[in-house]
Amino acid sequence: MALTRRSVVAAGVAAAAFTAAPVRRARSQSAPLRIGIMFPMSGIGAEAGTAWLRGAELAAAQWNRSGGLLGRQIELVVRDDKYSSAGSVAAGRELAGMGINLLVGAAQSPMALGLSPVLGELKALCVAPTPAAMSLTHENFNRNFFRLCPNAYTLYSGLAKIVATRHPDVSEWASISFDSEYGRDSVRFFEYGVRHAAGGRSINFQPPIFVPPTKTDLKVEINALMNSPAQGLYLGLIAAPCISFLQQARAVGLNRKLKVIGEAGTDLLIGRAMQKSTPTNLWSVTYWFPEHEPFKSNPISEALFKDYVAATNDRHPIGLLTTSHRACLALFNAVKKANATDTDSVISALEGLTFDTIGGPYSIRKEDHQGYGTSFYAKVGPRDAQPFYGLDTLEQLSDAEVIEPATPGRKFELPS
């Protein structure tokens, strides 16, 4: 047959059709692996959101330097959840609509409680750094949701044990927390922990004060605490409301009236904001002091601190970033274990997973997707030298010693 221009073109089209599918597959395999990131990047949660985002960015950069994940570079696709339940759902839907099924976010309980029920519909999963509400792994359990932090019972009964043991002379207590499931849970478990640690001594708690999660003018509530007999306080406010409370309380002398304050987890954001005005009687749920043991000799902590300083030229990180770093490590290790990125395979790989973190080994319970490792509590005080705050005392408790039994689908009941 004579070779004509028409037959040459036809042959080229046939060859292109034959090779197109393999080329597309190769491009897909080498394309970045997109991970959805949902944190509050605006409003009152923005400072915490910035810390969470930094932790995720550092985790992705570390894995990308080592070849990425399944031979692909990790790309973080960031959305602002606006520190709200509705914002978290909207962010999750947008990311799922882009074909992104692996999510890190829902960092606080309202966002997690909003997002968790829709994850199945979105064919996505979420690993969450810090939501404490008990129902997430109990009556509202969802197989597509994983809590990569202690729950409210583990965390706040542990905090109560620390402060009540160190201050056995405090018999009058008060609480202020968010008017939310998390807020009510945390107050209940802190009270339980104090009474349990008291060993039969008489303990009295004032009726708890609950405020909206967005409230930052707390003068009325502070005046009520000033007029109460309380010597100890559980402070269940988070981020900007917590810092506003402490600044306003200092102005009227509440910090001097109280012998001890147990704080829910705003941690070094308080020191950074208040510096030399940081209360001297404040214990916090804490996360990371890289130049102190047990973190100093931990290779993952050492590498993270080195990377953080290189990226920011700051030697005083906010430990909150380690919670999103841990959540990302869980997800990346699960994808590697599954050798796949589809939702069901990664869920199966996350269940029962144990991996290394800046605080030692961390595990995820298969039955209810509750994470557990080591929890840390710190007393931080003012300093004359920069950054004008520093660690006074660090305590640690094993989550495995206090974690409650798994009851997915059933409400948690306090032990007697």
Beta strands, then each sheet from edge to edge (+ up, - down):
strand 1: 33-39
strand 2: 74-80
strand 3: 102-105
strand 4: 125-128
strand 5: 145-147
strand 6: 172-178
strand 7: 204-205
strand 8: 209-211
strand 9: 232-236
strand 10: 260-263
strand 11: 282-286
strand 12: 354-357
strand 13: 360-364
strand 14: 371-372
strand 15: 374-382
strand 16: 389-398
sheet 1: 2+ 1+ 3+ 4+ 5+
sheet 2: 7+ 6+ 8+
sheet 3: 7+ 6+ 9+ 10+ 11+ 15- 16+
sheet 4: 12+ 13- 14+
end
